[in-house]
Structures are given as C-alpha cells and as structure tokens.
Amino acid sequence: MQGDTLLPLYASGRRNFDEVLAKNLSGGDDPATVAKVILAAATDKNPKLRRTAGSTAAGISAFHRVLPARIFDRIVRKFNRMPN
C-alpha cells in the first residue's frame, strides 16, 4: 500500500525496500512448511520458546548464534540494502 503523498526524500529507500521484499517473497520457503511449524507450535504440550520454519530461517538462526552481533547486524543490513 502506498501513502497518499509520497515524499521524494524517501523514494530511493522505498524502491530498495520494494525490490528486496519482492525478491524475498518470490524465493521464500514453502508456505506449507511454515504452516506445519505453526501447527506444531499451537498443539505442542511442551511448547518451545522459539521455532524456525524452513531453510531460510534455519540459516539465519545459525548465523545469529555463531556470529558476533555487530557482524550479524552488518550482514542483515547489507542483505536488506540498509545503510550502515
């Protein structure tokens, strides 16, 4: 959804966000995989605090566990075309 009045100052950031979002949505994990994890979480008698759904989330979670926060943050920012 676009705002009523688009400010030119944010045009570049908005364009980057739209491109990254489209790329991530087209290459994301299968919705059925995510649905299975949600169902398991909702019906688990001993629920886990966190769950990952799909290979993308598993990879991000692994990086988050092993990399220092500063480096992980830099990678996420670069992947999402965000300023440092």
C-alpha positions in Angstrom: 0.0 0.0 0.0 1.3 3.4 -0.9 0.8 6.6 1.1 -1.3 9.4 -0.2 1.6 11.8 -0.5 5.0 10.2 -1.3 8.0 12.2 -0.2 10.8 12.3 -2.8 13.3 12.1 0.1 12.3 8.5 0.7 12.0 7.4 -2.9 15.3 5.6 -3.0 14.7 3.7 0.3 11.2 2.8 -0.8 12.4 1.5 -4.1 15.1 -0.7 -2.3 12.5 -2.0 0.1 10.1 -2.9 -2.6 12.9 -4.8 -4.6 14.1 -6.7 -1.5 10.6 -7.6 -0.5 9.7 -8.9 -4.0 12.9 -10.9 -4.1 12.3 -12.4 -0.7 8.7 -13.2 -1.3 9.5 -14.9 -4.7 12.3 -17.1 -3.2 10.9 -17.8 0.2 10.3 -21.1 1.9 7.2 -23.1 1.0 4.1 -21.8 3.0 3.2 -25.5 3.8 6.5 -25.8 5.7 5.7 -22.7 7.8 2.1 -23.9 8.4 3.4 -27.2 9.7 5.6 -25.4 12.2 2.8 -23.1 13.3 0.5 -26.1 13.8 3.2 -28.0 15.8 3.7 -24.9 18.0 0.0 -24.5 18.6 -0.6 -28.1 19.5 2.7 -28.9 21.4 2.1 -29.9 25.1 5.6 -28.6 25.9 6.0 -25.6 23.6 9.4 -24.3 22.7 10.2 -20.6 23.2 11.4 -20.3 19.6 11.0 -22.3 16.4 12.4 -21.9 12.9 10.3 -22.7 9.8 12.2 -23.6 6.7 15.8 -23.5 5.5 16.0 -19.7 5.3 15.0 -19.2 8.9 17.3 -22.1 10.0 20.3 -20.5 8.2 19.6 -17.1 9.7 19.2 -18.6 13.2 22.5 -20.4 12.8 24.3 -17.3 11.8 22.8 -15.4 14.6 24.0 -18.0 17.1 27.6 -18.1 15.9 28.4 -14.6 14.7 29.1 -11.6 16.9 26.1 -9.3 17.0 27.9 -6.5 15.2 28.9 -8.7 12.2 25.4 -10.4 12.1 23.8 -7.0 12.0 26.1 -5.8 9.3 25.2 -8.8 7.1 21.5 -8.4 7.6 21.8 -4.7 6.8 23.8 -5.4 3.6 21.3 -8.2 2.5 18.4 -5.8 3.0 20.2 -2.8 1.4 20.1 -0.8 4.6 22.6 1.9 5.5 25.4 1.0 7.9 
